Amino acid sequence: MPHPVQLAPTVLVCLLAGGPVMAQDGMETSLSDYFGFSSHDVIKIGDDPGPMLAADLNGDGLEDLLIVNNKDSRIDVLYQKQDPDPEDIEPPSRVNELPDHWRYRRESIPLADAARAFRTIDLDRDGDLDILYAARNRIVALEQDAPEEFTRSRIHTVQGLEATQGAFVLSNVLGSSEPDLLSIVEGKIMAWPLEGDDLGTPLTLSAGQAIRGIVPADYNGDGLVDIAGIVPDDSAPVRIWFGQEHDGQRELGAQVIFEMPPIIVFEAVELPGEPAARIGVIERASKRIVLYSLSSNLVENSGNRDASFVVQSFDDPGNRDRTQVVADIDGDGLEDLVATDTRSSSLVVYRQADGQGLQASDSFPTLSKVGYVAASDVDGDGTAEIFVLSEEEGVVGRSTIRNGAVEFPRPMAISDGYTPVAMNLVELEDGPKLAVIANEKREYLVDLISMDGSKETIELGAMSRAPDTVMAVDADQDSRTDLLLFTREKPMIMLHAGADEETGASSFTKMEKDDMGQFGLVAKAASDNTTVFDIDGDGRNELLIADSNHVRAVRYEDEPTDGSSPGWQVVSQVNTKDPDSKLVSLATLGRRIIAADDENNRLVVFDADENGTWNETESLTVRGFPLGPIKAGSFTGDREESILSFGNDGFAVIRLGGLRQELEEVDSWRTDEERRLHYALYVGDINADGYGDMIAIDSGEQMMELFTFGHDAAMHHVTNFKIYESRLFGRGDGREYQPSQAIITDLTGDGAHDIVMLIHDRVLLYEQ
């Protein structure tokens, strides 16, 4: 039941009298003199109405007001009358009912569902506005098939739809000339291209956290629409996907994460003459209203610092069966990313574009349930070949690139009767090989397949679990490449390379935990935390393992010359400065070692000094994206060094150099009244003077604050007034989040913008 409400009569006094209302920023001329509301009107709607929007629904050149009235299963439409007469008031038909307003003609549009959000758009291109509304797990199209007559034309079932008026928007972001529909499904942004009243295949934007709001605007002033996704209570509550152009097509780039204190509200502040929208927020803890603008600055390249990174969504967010590989797919000298999408039986390619970095995905059909992917230019033609393994289909395949497309894989022969379970590309003395681990029941083997199809088989015997992957390294530095098999929760196995005593041909000897001295030194080696690297600069690689708070370089010695015990030997070990670090992933970049620290969610960089002593030299804290497996290279389109980190929903591109985008605080304001808590911002040119204005709504005392922006775009507080009086009989600091919505638009047909508010069961209109 709504609280008893008394509309405050003082509003007309402070805004109409033109008295000396001094602005809080101390300007000598009272800015409130430039604002005045000639009247306020009340229009009864019904219990718990909303949301509402303004649109010229009947095409007569006047803005109409549409209010959802779910209690009566309808949308109430207040059509502006042409040349309305204040004396033309129809009396109410029932007792205690307010008469309809003389300025508007009230009609209704029936609803079959409770509408949570709605928008107007000309779906059928007949010149008349239609309506899209969101209900529970449904998006419904209402077409205006005759003037002011609407029929339901299409229902789309969308399970997990989380639409609100702030999360159900129309904007042109997917490259066509038509608007797209954006909403939230299970915490992720979905962008559907509209094809009449049909929804096309959606683009999914995942932030890794549940998104609560969507605000499209041009935030960097490049003329393209960007998408802001809001995670209000996160330490990085603002996520922006910037629009970009590639090969003449518009698309959304990677997600850029911006840190700031948790926020109550986010609004795009678009000002006349300003190409880029500012960002307006209300901070939850401080209650400040803060304005930000976007800027570009050089990335810090030394010391301990926050990382600069962007995040791109995978096509199948949440898929834990995904695998990926980095390779130059198209031979342009830029590294690309290839990932599996097991749900759609596809290979997804993220190509790197010069000057832009990794682009939106291209998808190509492949085998079902691909569990492994590897890629390299094995034939020297300048483009990579892609190898895939499907245990479900029992096939290992090889795809080539033709005219930019990944062709469907051609099968490669493995040992008869065996099923492939894992694979990797390895470089041996006689060239690249595809190392395929296969089993027949509990019996396992490794097929080393040459690019001409010939193969060599290594018997592994009975094993209780299939290895996860295979890695090539000359562990004992005898110029013969050994193979390491990594198995989850099982000790590493080494296939020690040697030569047959009779024929001289290469052969491999299986060595398990008990066959290798000092095995404990390598016991934590696994597929993600192990790589090869020449730690001492002698031209021979060691095995590099990240574990706990250290990175350890080891080699295998059958016959140590210093009398040490045969087996694994530590060549060098470098510790992190923080003993509580937990290093879980590893990559190398030139002569630097980069490790992912799961405990502190940071990248740790190790360098050797002029004496060859290794130390931690840099630390990059990654806020807003949980670090996973990492790859090092250049992925930002500018040849600057960067790191890829993979998560369940997407991947982060972490810059080690170049430019980063930052939010710069340009203005702020805070009330001196402690009871006030502002919870909404609305932007428009209220007095039609060519300068932008903004209002803020308060839940503590039901006040409205009015701001304006000068010719220098600086924010000035103009005045405030009480919207209504409310008696709250609860304990403590009672708050009432009313009005539930406000719109700044011309609802009186005089060319000046009015403020319309939705409060409890009625519309309150302040006429400018």
BADOKE-75070 format. One line per 10 residues: number of its first residue (from 0); their letters; for each residue x, y, z of C-alpha. Coordinates in steps of 0.2 Angstrom, whole numbers, plus 5000, padded with zeros to 4 digits. Layout:
NUM) a) X/Y/Z  ...
//
This chain:
0) mphpvqlapt) 5000/5000/5000  5007/5017/4995  5012/5029/5009  5001/5044/5012  5008/5058/5001  5006/5076/5001  5013/5086/4986  5025/5100/4992  5018/5117/4988  5035/5125/4991
10) vlvcllaggp) 5041/5119/4974  5032/5133/4965  5038/5146/4977  5057/5143/4975  5057/5140/4956  5044/5153/4950  5047/5168/4962  5064/5172/4954  5071/5176/4972  5089/5176/4977
20) vmaqdgmets) 5092/5157/4977  5111/5156/4978  5119/5142/4970  5130/5131/4981  5146/5134/4970  5146/5153/4975  5142/5160/4958  5136/5179/4960  5122/5177/4948  5109/5164/4954
30) lsdyfgfssh) 5108/5151/4941  5091/5146/4947  5085/5162/4938  5087/5153/4922  5075/5139/4927  5056/5140/4931  5042/5129/4931  5025/5137/4926  5014/5123/4934  5014/5106/4941
40) dvikigddpg) 5001/5093/4936  4995/5076/4944  4989/5062/4933  4982/5046/4942  4987/5030/4935  4985/5016/4947  4994/5006/4960  5012/5002/4957  5013/5009/4939  5029/5009/4928
50) pmlaadlngd) 5040/5009/4919  5036/5023/4908  5043/5031/4892  5039/5046/4880  5037/5044/4862  5026/5051/4847  5016/5035/4846  5003/5041/4834  5015/5052/4823  5006/5068/4826
60) gledllivnn) 5022/5078/4830  5019/5078/4849  5027/5067/4862  5015/5055/4871  5017/5047/4888  5016/5028/4890  5015/5020/4907  5014/5002/4911  4999/4998/4922  5002/4979/4926
70) kdsridvlyq) 4988/4979/4939  4975/4982/4925  4985/4972/4912  4988/4987/4901  4999/5001/4895  4991/5018/4898  4994/5030/4884  4992/5049/4887  4991/5056/4869  4994/5074/4868
80) kqdpdpedie) 4980/5084/4861  4982/5096/4847  4978/5114/4854  4971/5108/4870  4958/5118/4880  4961/5119/4899  4942/5120/4901  4939/5104/4892  4939/5092/4907  4929/5077/4907
90) ppsrvnelpd) 4922/5073/4924  4927/5056/4932  4915/5041/4930  4918/5034/4948  4919/5041/4965  4936/5046/4972  4943/5045/4954  4954/5060/4948  4948/5067/4931  4958/5065/4916
100) hwryrresip) 4970/5079/4912  4964/5092/4899  4980/5091/4890  4979/5072/4886  4968/5059/4879  4970/5043/4889  4969/5026/4879  4975/5009/4884  4984/4995/4876  4980/4978/4883
110) ladaarafrt) 4994/4967/4889  4994/4948/4891  5009/4948/4902  5016/4959/4916  5028/4970/4907  5045/4974/4916  5052/4985/4902  5047/4991/4885  5053/5002/4870  5045/5009/4855
120) idldrdgdld) 5052/5005/4837  5045/5004/4820  5047/4985/4818  5038/4983/4801  5044/4999/4793  5027/5006/4789  5030/5023/4797  5021/5019/4813  5029/5015/4830  5027/4998/4837
130) ilyaarnriv) 5031/4991/4855  5043/4978/4861  5041/4973/4879  5049/4961/4891  5039/4950/4902  5045/4935/4913  5056/4924/4901  5048/4932/4886  5050/4947/4874  5034/4952/4865
140) aleqdapeef) 5031/4962/4850  5015/4973/4848  5013/4980/4830  5003/4996/4827  4993/4988/4812  4980/5003/4812  4982/5020/4820  4982/5018/4839  4978/5000/4837  4990/4986/4843
150) trsrihtvqg) 4990/4968/4840  5003/4955/4847  5013/4949/4832  5027/4939/4840  5033/4931/4856  5051/4926/4859  5055/4914/4874  5071/4919/4882  5075/4909/4897  5084/4919/4911
160) leatqgafvl) 5079/4936/4904  5083/4949/4918  5075/4964/4909  5072/4981/4918  5069/4998/4910  5088/5001/4912  5092/4984/4905  5081/4983/4889  5087/4996/4877  5088/4999/4858
170) snvlgssepd) 5105/5004/4850  5114/5001/4834  5130/4991/4839  5131/4976/4828  5135/4984/4811  5118/4985/4802  5109/5001/4799  5095/4995/4810  5094/4996/4829  5098/4981/4839
180) llsivegkim) 5089/4975/4855  5100/4973/4871  5095/4965/4887  5102/4955/4901  5101/4936/4902  5108/4927/4917  5119/4941/4921  5126/4943/4903  5122/4956/4890  5113/4949/4875
190) awplegddlg) 5113/4959/4859  5100/4953/4846  5099/4960/4828  5081/4965/4824  5074/4958/4808  5056/4965/4808  5048/4958/4824  5061/4943/4824  5076/4942/4834  5092/4936/4826
200) tpltlsagqa) 5107/4927/4833  5113/4936/4848  5130/4942/4853  5134/4938/4871  5145/4950/4881  5150/4943/4898  5159/4953/4912  5163/4938/4923  5151/4946/4936  5132/4948/4935
210) irgivpadyn) 5128/4964/4925  5113/4974/4931  5112/4988/4919  5116/4993/4901  5120/5011/4895  5124/5013/4877  5133/5030/4872  5149/5036/4863  5161/5037/4877  5177/5040/4868
220) gdglvdiagi) 5170/5052/4855  5174/5042/4839  5156/5042/4832  5153/5024/4836  5141/5018/4850  5149/5009/4865  5141/4998/4877  5143/5001/4896  5138/4986/4907  5136/4990/4926
230) vpddsapvri) 5141/4979/4940  5136/4991/4954  5144/4982/4969  5160/4976/4961  5177/4985/4964  5177/4988/4945  5158/4992/4943  5160/4999/4925  5163/4988/4910  5164/4996/4893
240) wfgqehdgqr) 5164/4987/4876  5170/5001/4864  5163/5001/4846  5176/5000/4832  5177/4997/4813  5186/4983/4805  5186/4981/4786  5172/4993/4785  5161/4984/4797  5156/4990/4814
250) elgaqvifem) 5158/4979/4829  5161/4979/4848  5179/4977/4854  5185/4969/4870  5178/4974/4887  5188/4987/4896  5186/4987/4915  5186/5003/4925  5189/5003/4944  5180/5015/4956
260) ppiivfeave) 5171/5013/4972  5154/5004/4971  5140/5014/4964  5122/5017/4966  5118/5023/4948  5127/5026/4932  5122/5038/4918  5129/5044/4902  5130/5063/4902  5129/5068/4884
270) lpgepaarig) 5131/5087/4883  5128/5098/4867  5144/5101/4857  5154/5087/4866  5158/5072/4855  5161/5060/4870  5148/5057/4883  5154/5059/4901  5150/5046/4914  5140/5051/4929
280) vieraskriv) 5139/5040/4945  5133/5041/4963  5146/5033/4974  5137/5021/4987  5149/5025/5002  5153/5043/5000  5136/5048/4992  5146/5059/4980  5139/5063/4963  5155/5061/4952
290) lyslssnlve) 5158/5064/4933  5171/5056/4923  5178/5058/4906  5189/5045/4896  5207/5048/4893  5222/5038/4886  5238/5038/4895  5255/5028/4893  5255/5011/4902  5267/5011/4917
300) nsgnrdasfv) 5281/4999/4912  5291/4996/4928  5288/4993/4946  5273/4987/4956  5257/4994/4948  5239/4990/4942  5238/4981/4926  5230/4989/4910  5219/4976/4902  5204/4973/4891
310) vqsfddpgnr) 5193/4957/4892  5185/4949/4877  5170/4937/4879  5171/4919/4872  5157/4914/4861  5152/4900/4874  5155/4909/4891  5155/4897/4905  5161/4882/4895  5174/4873/4905
320) drtqvvadid) 5178/4861/4891  5186/4874/4881  5204/4873/4875  5214/4887/4865  5230/4890/4856  5240/4905/4850  5247/4905/4832  5248/4916/4817  5234/4909/4807  5234/4920/4792
330) gdgledlvat) 5253/4924/4790  5252/4942/4793  5265/4942/4807  5252/4945/4820  5248/4931/4833  5229/4926/4833  5219/4916/4845  5210/4899/4841  5198/4892/4854  5186/4878/4853
340) dtrssslvvy) 5167/4879/4856  5161/4862/4860  5143/4867/4861  5142/4872/4843  5155/4860/4836  5166/4875/4830  5183/4882/4830  5182/4901/4835  5196/4912/4828  5200/4929/4835
350) rqadgqglqa) 5211/4937/4822  5223/4951/4827  5221/4967/4816  5236/4979/4815  5233/4994/4826  5217/4986/4834  5222/4970/4842  5212/4954/4843  5195/4956/4834  5178/4949/4836
360) sdsfptlskv) 5177/4930/4833  5174/4921/4817  5167/4903/4819  5171/4888/4808  5163/4870/4809  5174/4856/4816  5173/4839/4824  5161/4836/4839  5167/4839/4856  5185/4844/4852
370) gyvaasdvdg) 5195/4842/4867  5212/4847/4861  5218/4860/4848  5236/4864/4842  5242/4875/4828  5258/4880/4819  5265/4883/4802  5271/4865/4799  5273/4866/4780  5282/4883/4779
380) dgtaeifvls) 5268/4891/4768  5266/4906/4779  5249/4901/4787  5246/4889/4802  5239/4872/4801  5226/4868/4815  5225/4851/4823  5210/4845/4833  5206/4829/4843  5189/4823/4846
390) eeegvvgrst) 5189/4808/4858  5170/4807/4856  5172/4804/4837  5189/4795/4839  5197/4806/4826  5212/4817/4825  5211/4830/4811  5221/4843/4802  5213/4859/4795  5221/4871/4783
400) irngavefpr) 5217/4889/4780  5210/4894/4763  5205/4911/4758  5204/4916/4776  5193/4902/4781  5197/4886/4792  5193/4871/4782  5185/4856/4790  5198/4844/4797  5205/4830/4787
410) pmaisdgytp) 5208/4814/4797  5225/4808/4802  5229/4790/4804  5233/4783/4822  5236/4766/4828  5222/4754/4823  5210/4750/4837  5215/4765/4848  5205/4780/4853  5214/4797/4854
420) vamnlveled) 5213/4805/4871  5226/4819/4871  5238/4828/4859  5251/4842/4856  5262/4848/4843  5281/4844/4847  5297/4849/4838  5309/4834/4837  5326/4833/4828  5318/4827/4812
430) gpklaviane) 5304/4840/4812  5287/4844/4819  5277/4829/4825  5259/4828/4831  5261/4818/4847  5244/4809/4850  5241/4799/4866  5228/4785/4863  5221/4771/4872  5213/4754/4870
440) kreylvdlis) 5204/4751/4887  5218/4753/4900  5233/4751/4887  5240/4767/4881  5253/4773/4868  5260/4788/4860  5259/4790/4841  5272/4803/4834  5264/4807/4817  5274/4816/4804
450) mdgsketiel) 5267/4829/4792  5267/4816/4778  5257/4804/4788  5270/4792/4794  5271/4788/4812  5282/4781/4826  5273/4773/4841  5279/4772/4859  5271/4759/4870  5266/4766/4887
460) gamsrapdtv) 5257/4750/4894  5243/4750/4907  5239/4767/4915  5224/4771/4927  5221/4788/4919  5224/4797/4902  5238/4810/4902  5232/4828/4899  5245/4833/4887  5263/4830/4881
470) mavdadqdsr) 5278/4842/4881  5294/4842/4872  5310/4846/4881  5328/4841/4880  5328/4837/4899  5346/4830/4900  5353/4842/4887  5360/4828/4877  5354/4835/4860  5340/4823/4860
480) tdlllftrek) 5322/4829/4863  5313/4820/4877  5294/4820/4880  5285/4824/4896  5268/4817/4900  5257/4827/4912  5242/4819/4920  5230/4827/4933  5234/4822/4951  5247/4809/4944
490) pmimlhagad) 5266/4810/4944  5274/4816/4928  5281/4803/4916  5296/4806/4905  5299/4797/4889  5318/4798/4889  5325/4800/4871  5340/4789/4866  5347/4779/4852  5345/4760/4848
500) eetgassftk) 5362/4752/4851  5360/4741/4835  5352/4752/4822  5356/4770/4829  5338/4775/4827  5330/4786/4840  5320/4777/4854  5311/4782/4870  5312/4774/4887  5297/4777/4899
510) mekddmgqfg) 5303/4783/4916  5291/4785/4930  5292/4793/4947  5303/4779/4955  5315/4779/4940  5320/4797/4942  5331/4803/4956  5325/4818/4966  5308/4817/4958  5301/4828/4972
520) lvakaasdnt) 5309/4843/4963  5298/4842/4949  5283/4834/4957  5272/4849/4955  5275/4851/4936  5259/4851/4926  5253/4857/4909  5249/4875/4915  5263/4879/4926  5277/4872/4916
530) tvfdidgdgr) 5287/4878/4901  5305/4877/4893  5317/4892/4895  5336/4894/4894  5338/4901/4912  5357/4902/4912  5360/4908/4894  5370/4894/4888  5360/4890/4873  5351/4875/4881
540) nelliadsnh) 5334/4875/4888  5329/4870/4905  5312/4864/4912  5304/4879/4921  5291/4875/4934  5280/4888/4944  5275/4883/4961  5270/4891/4978  5281/4906/4979  5295/4902/4967
550) vravryedep) 5300/4898/4949  5312/4883/4948  5323/4879/4933  5328/4860/4932  5337/4848/4921  5340/4829/4922  5357/4822/4924  5361/4804/4922  5379/4805/4928  5382/4821/4937
560) tdgsspgwqv) 5401/4826/4936  5401/4834/4953  5397/4818/4962  5379/4823/4965  5365/4811/4965  5359/4806/4948  5342/4813/4943  5333/4830/4943  5345/4845/4948  5340/4863/4951
570) vsqvntkdpd) 5349/4875/4940  5341/4890/4947  5327/4896/4958  5319/4913/4960  5307/4917/4974  5293/4930/4974  5295/4944/4987  5278/4939/4995  5281/4922/5003  5262/4919/5002
580) sklvslatlg) 5261/4920/4983  5254/4905/4974  5261/4904/4957  5249/4893/4945  5254/4898/4927  5269/4902/4918  5275/4910/4902  5291/4918/4895  5294/4934/4885  5311/4936/4878
590) rriiaadden) 5323/4935/4893  5309/4938/4905  5298/4926/4915  5280/4930/4919  5270/4920/4932  5252/4921/4937  5250/4923/4956  5233/4916/4961  5234/4922/4979  5235/4940/4974
600) nrlvvfdade) 5228/4939/4957  5243/4947/4949  5257/4944/4936  5274/4943/4943  5289/4947/4932  5306/4940/4934  5322/4947/4926  5341/4943/4927  5353/4957/4932  5370/4960/4924
610) ngtwnetesl) 5377/4946/4934  5364/4933/4929  5355/4934/4946  5336/4932/4944  5324/4943/4954  5306/4948/4955  5307/4966/4946  5288/4970/4943  5271/4965/4949  5255/4969/4939
620) tvrgfplgpi) 5239/4968/4950  5224/4963/4939  5208/4969/4946  5191/4963/4940  5197/4947/4931  5203/4931/4939  5219/4925/4932  5220/4908/4923  5232/4900/4911  5243/4913/4903
630) kagsftgdre) 5252/4916/4886  5265/4929/4882  5267/4938/4865  5260/4954/4857  5241/4954/4855  5236/4973/4855  5239/4977/4837  5254/4989/4840  5268/4976/4842  5269/4980/4861
640) esilsfgndg) 5272/4966/4873  5256/4959/4882  5250/4944/4891  5234/4933/4887  5225/4926/4902  5211/4914/4900  5195/4912/4910  5179/4902/4909  5169/4917/4901  5183/4926/4892
650) favirlgglr) 5201/4931/4890  5211/4946/4896  5224/4955/4886  5235/4963/4898  5247/4977/4892  5265/4978/4896  5267/4994/4886  5258/5006/4875  5242/5016/4879  5229/5012/4891
660) qeleevdswr) 5211/5020/4893  5207/5028/4910  5193/5037/4918  5198/5054/4924  5187/5063/4937  5182/5080/4931  5168/5085/4943  5160/5080/4959  5147/5086/4971  5140/5080/4988
670) tdeerrlhya) 5126/5086/4998  5129/5093/5016  5113/5085/5022  5117/5068/5029  5099/5061/5028  5099/5063/5009  5104/5048/4998  5103/5052/4979  5099/5036/4970  5095/5042/4952
680) lyvgdinadg) 5102/5054/4939  5093/5060/4923  5101/5071/4909  5093/5084/4897  5092/5102/4892  5078/5107/4904  5077/5126/4899  5081/5124/4881  5096/5136/4882  5108/5124/4873
690) ygdmiaidsg) 5117/5118/4888  5115/5102/4897  5106/5100/4913  5105/5085/4926  5093/5081/4940  5097/5070/4955  5083/5062/4965  5085/5059/4984  5077/5045/4994  5080/5052/5012
700) eqmmelftfg) 5070/5068/5011  5062/5066/4993  5072/5081/4986  5077/5085/4968  5094/5093/4965  5096/5103/4949  5112/5105/4940  5118/5113/4924  5133/5113/4913  5141/5129/4908
710) hdaamhhvtn) 5150/5133/4891  5166/5125/4898  5156/5109/4902  5159/5112/4921  5145/5106/4932  5136/5119/4943  5123/5115/4957  5108/5127/4953  5095/5123/4967  5084/5110/4975
720) fkiyesrlfg) 5066/5107/4980  5055/5095/4989  5045/5084/4977  5033/5078/4990  5030/5075/5009  5029/5057/5015  5025/5050/5032  5036/5035/5036  5031/5026/5052  5046/5014/5052
730) rgdgreyqps) 5061/5014/5064  5078/5020/5060  5083/5029/5044  5067/5026/5033  5070/5028/5015  5058/5029/5000  5064/5026/4983  5051/5037/4975  5050/5044/4961  5053/5027/4953
740) qaiitdltgd) 5057/5035/4937  5059/5052/4929  5060/5058/4911  5065/5075/4904  5056/5079/4888  5043/5091/4880  5026/5084/4885  5017/5100/4883  5020/5104/4865  5028/5121/4868
750) gahdivmlih) 5046/5116/4863  5052/5117/4881  5058/5102/4891  5047/5097/4906  5051/5085/4920  5039/5071/4922  5040/5059/4937  5032/5043/4941  5027/5043/4960  5018/5029/4969
760) drvllyeq) 5001/5028/4959  5002/5044/4948  5012/5055/4936  5019/5072/4942  5022/5084/4928  5033/5099/4931  5030/5111/4915  5044/5122/4910
//
